[in-house]
Amino acid sequence: MKTVNLSNKAWLTLVRLAVATIWAYAGIFEKLLNPGFLNPASTSYVGITVQYLAEGSPIRGFLYAVVFPHVLLVGELVMVGEVSFAILTFLGLANRLSGTVAFYTNLIYFLSAYWTGTEEYGINLLLMIFDAFLVINGPGPLSLDWLISRKSRIMNMSLLWFSIGTILYLSVILFLLFY
């Protein structure tokens, strides 16, 4: 039996496209096109989901202090974030920045929902690993970042983009906490 030997560049592209499709499904189909996601009268309202997840979450205090007071705004941020992650990851644009923010988003999802079952545990853990992989390795040669990096080295500065993404994510958390 003959095995297929894919290059590292091909793997980067495949991982990136797989991650983009997961974000697209979550952001577009489960949130943007779901009329109940931002509707408090709906059973699929984001507030009901957060309330359920907080029941067994080790970050219950965080959810009550940061998310509940602004559940509608957080729902909008999640929706915009997930759609943005999908588009940027698919294009391989600002990959390290969006991957960092996506990593933290998945970390919050993971800590909020892992106790609900293996599906939530698995998908969020897997996405955190893939997000970290793409932040470290970049999006590969079939990406806009690669085209930009041919003219400027800034797209290849992993630590810079990781730092900016971390500061951006923490800024949103602090805004929600003190708003």
N, C-alpha and C positions, 0 to 999 in steps of 0.2 A: 504494500500500500504506500502510495506516494504522499508525503506530507507537504503542506503549503508553508513556505517560509516568507512571512510578511516582514518587511523592514520596520524599524522603529518609527520611521516617518509615517508609514501606513497605519500603524497602531495608534499613533497620536491622533491622526485624522479620524479613525474609526471610533475611538473613545470619545473624542470631541463631538462627533455627530450623534452618537448614542446619548450622551449627556444632554445635548441640545434637544433631542426629541422628547426626553423625559420632562425637561423643563417646559417645553412647548405644550405637551399634553396637560401637565399640572396647571400651568398659567392660563392657557387659552380655554381648554375644554372644561376643566374643573372649576375655574374661577371666572374668567372674563365672559364666557358664554353661558354661565350658570346664573340665571336671573335671581336666584335666591341667595347667592353668596353674600351680597351686601344688603339683603332685605331682612330686617329684624323679625318680620312676620313669617319667614320661611323656616322650614326644618333644616335646610342646608346653610343657614346663616352662619357666618364665621364665628359669631359670638357663642353659638351653641357648641361648635367644635372646640373652641378654646376652653369653654367651661368643662366639657367632657375630658379634655386632655389634662386639665389642671388637677382633676381628681386624684390621679396616681403619680403625678409627675414630681421628680425630685426638685424641679425648679418652679414649683407651685407659687412660692412667694414672688418670684420674678414675674410670672404670668399675671398675678393679681396686682402687682405694683406698676408694671409697665404696659402690659397688653390690655387688660380689662378696662382701664379708664379711657382708652382710645381705641377700642376694638374695631370701629369702622375705619379709622385712619390706618390702623395696622393691616386690616383686610385689604385696603387699597394699596398700601405699600407692598404687601405680599404679592398681590396680583401684578402690579407693575414690575416688581422685582423679578418674578418668575418669567414673565414674558420677555423682559430685558435680558435675563440670563440666557434664555433660549435663542434670541436673535444674536446677541454678542458671541455666544459660544458657537453657534452655527457658522457665523462669518469668521470666527477666529479673530475678533476685534476687541482690543482691550481685555484679552483673555485672562491675563494674570490678575487684573483688577476685578473683573466680574467673577472670576473663579474664587478669589478670596472672599468676596461678599457672599457668594453662593455657598461657600464652605461654612461660614458662620450661620447663614440661614438654615442650612441642613443640620448644623449642630443644635440649634434651638429646636428644630423639628424633632430631631433624634431624642433630645433630653425631655421634650414634652410628650412624645408619643411612643417611645420604645416599649413601655410597659403594656401597651394595648395589644401587642401581638407581633409575630415574626414578620409580617408584611411591612409594617412601619419601621421596625427595627432594621430589616434588611435593606430596604430601598434607601433610607437616609444614611445608613452607615456606608453603603456602596457609593452613594453620591459624594459623601465627604471624602472618601478615598480617591475617587476620580477627580474631584475638584482639586484636591491637593496635588495629584499627579499632573494635572494640566497647569497648575500654578508653577510647579517646579520645572516641568519640561517644556512648557509653551504649547501653542496650538498646532505646531507642525508646519510643513511647507505649503500646504494648500489653505492658506489663511491670509487675511488682511494684515495681521501683525507681522507675518513673515515678509510681506511686500514692504511694509513700512520699515522693518528692521534692516532692509537692504540699504536704506538711505540714512537711518538713524538707529543707534544702538539702544535707545531708551526703552523700546519694547522688550528687550531681553533682560532688563534689570529686575529680576524676580523680587529681590528684597524691597526695592522701591515700591513696586506695585502692591506687594503684600502689605507693606506699611501703610500705604494710602488707603487700601481696602479696609484694613483694620481700623484706622482712624475714622473712616467714613461710617463703618458699621457702628462703632462705639458712639459716634456723634448722634446717630439716629436714636440709639438706645437712651442716651443721656437726654436728648430732646424729649422723648416720650416720658421719661422718668420725671423730669422737672417741669413739663408743660402743664 
